[in-house]
């Protein structure tokens, strides 16, 4: 897989190193030549010294045949411009953008070419909420292009899904259980899998199916409850 990463700061450099070690073809765009000289010996990837907000730099990085681009600069405006250019000019299949200021999260959507936005403060708050919430649906990640969401719920003792096989639950067709975590072990969901109290259920849902999923796993119909 070819991945282009815009920005070689601490976040971009870590992602580049991690993906390069995993065997992916990684190209990093960074306008600070001194930064490139510093990290070049540490990461086995190709570097382009230039401004990722300029089409010429993206062309030099070979964005036309990239599978994914990660806009990981420390500036939200730059990340939005990079995302828009990647999607509109180069039609990159997957655009992932870093959100530095949580107040700007609403901008990172398909209008700006963003498929997946990652806001560290929002992600941390979701993980904290997930750790302390039982019987509540917690949104972990949103995929703007498809409108899908990754949600998690820890089943309370009064969950209507307890002691039922998955095949017996009236789960909406637009939603799918991705994994079940039970006693620190990951269970691959199957039709005969029986849900237990305390199970952490990770579900991929659409906006339209989220309320029905909550009804099946929690019993509530108001998704804001």
N, C-alpha and C positions, 0 to 999 in steps of 0.2 A: 504494500500500500504506500502510495506517495502522499506525504503530509508536508504542507508548507506552514511554517510558523512565523507570524509577524511579531517581532519583538523578542529580544534576547536578554531581557531582564531576568530576575530570579525565577519568575514563573515560566517564561518562555524557554529559558535554558534548561530548566528541570524537565519540562515536557519533551523537549528535543532529545535530551540525553536518554530519558526513559524509553521513548519510542525507537530511537536508534539502537539501543541495546536489545530491543525486542525484534530487531531485524527489518524495520521499516525504512523506506527511502525518505529521509528527512532533509528539508531545505529550510534554512533560517534566514529571514530578512531582518537586518538591523542597520540603522543609519549611523550609529556611533562606531566608527572604525576602531577606536581603542577598545571598546567592549568586545568587538569581534576578535581582535588580536588576543585578548585575555582568555576567552573561552574556547577559541578554535582548537587548541591542543587537547581539550578535555572532552570534546564531543565529536564523534565520528559521523559528521554530516556535511552537507554543502552549505556554504554561507554566501549570501548576497549582501553586499554593503550598499544600502540605499533606503529610500523612503517608501515604505509599504503602501502609502496612500497614493503613490504615483503608478500609473499603469505600466510604465517602462520597467519599474522594479519588479512588479508582479510578472511581467513577461519574462524578465531575466531569470526569475525563479522557476519558470516553467509551469505557471499556474494553469495553463490550458489543459494539462493532462494530470492535474492533481486530483486525488480522491477526497481530500479533506484540507481545509485551511483553518488554522487557529489564530484568531486575532487576539493576541495576548499582550498588547502594549499597555502601558500604565495610563493611557489617555482614552476615555470613553469615546470622544469624538473621532479619534483616529480609528478605533476599533469598528465604529459604525461605518465609516467611509470605506475601510478595508473590506468589510463584510458585503457592502452594497456593490463594490467593484467586482469582488469575487463572484458574486451570484449573477449580476447583470452582464458583465463584460466577458467573464470566463466560464460561466455556468458550472461552477464547482458544485458537485453533488451534495457536499455537507459542509456547512459553515458553522464553526463554533466560535463564540465570542466571549471574551472576559468582560465582566461588568465591574468597574472599580468603585463607582459611587452607587450604592443601592437605590438612590432616588432616581437614577437613570434607567432602571431595569425595564420600565414600561416601553422604552424606545427600542429595546432589543427584540424585535419581532420580524416576521417575514417581510414586512414592508421595507425593512433595511437589509433584507437578505439573510437574516440570522435564522439558522435551523435550531441551534441549541445555545442558550445563554447560561453562563455560569457566574453567579454572584456569590462570592464566598460568605459574606455576612448572612444572606438569606439561607444558604445551604447550612451554615452552622446553626442558625436558629431552628431550622427544620429538624436537624439531627438532635438538638437539645430537646425539642418538643417530642420527637419520636421516642427519646429515651425515657421520658417521664409520663407519657400519655398512654393510657390503656383505654380501649374502647373509643378512640377518636381517630379519624382519618387524617393523616398527615401527608401533605403534598411535598414530595422530595425533588422532583425535576419536571420541567415542562419542555416539550418539543414543539416549538412555534410553527414549524412548517406543516406538521400534521394535525396539530391541536391536541396531541396525546399528552398524557401526564403519567408520571410514575408516582404512585401513592403507597402508603404503608399504614397498616392498622394492627395493633396488638389486641388480640381477641380477649374480651372480658368474659367473666364467668357466665354472664347472661346473654352472650351473643347467640342469635338464632341459628348460627352456622355450626355451633359446637356439636360434636359427635355425629356429624353428617359427612358422607362421602362427597367429594367435589362434584361428581356426576349427578348427585341428587339435588344440588343447589340450583336455583333458578338464576344462574349468572347470565347477564346480558351478553349477546354475541360480540358486541363491540369492545368487550373487556377480557383480559386474560391474566390469570395468576402466574406471575413470573417465578416466584420462589416462596418457600415457607421456611422460616427459621425457628427451630425448636431446640431448646437447651443447647444453644451455641452450635447447632448443626444445621446445615442447609439441606432441605428436602426438595427434590425435584417433584413438582406437583403432577399427579396422575389422577385419572378418574376415580380410582379406588382409595385415594388418600383421604383419611379422616382428619378433620380439623379438631384441635384440642384447645382448651383454655390456655392462654398465655402464648399461643403461636403468633409470631410476627409474620403477617401475610403481605407480600409485596405484589402489587397489581398494576398492570398497564391499562389505563382507562382513556376513554375519550371524554370530552366535556359533557356530551349527552348521556353517557353511561355512568358517570360518577355517582349521581344520586342513587341509582339503582344498586350499584355496588355497595354503597354505604348501607342501604336498606337490607341487603342480603347478609352483610358481615356484622353490622352493628344493630340494625333494627330501626334506625332513625331515617326519616324521609327528608328532613331539612339538612342539606349539606353544610350549612353554616352553624348548625346547632353545636 
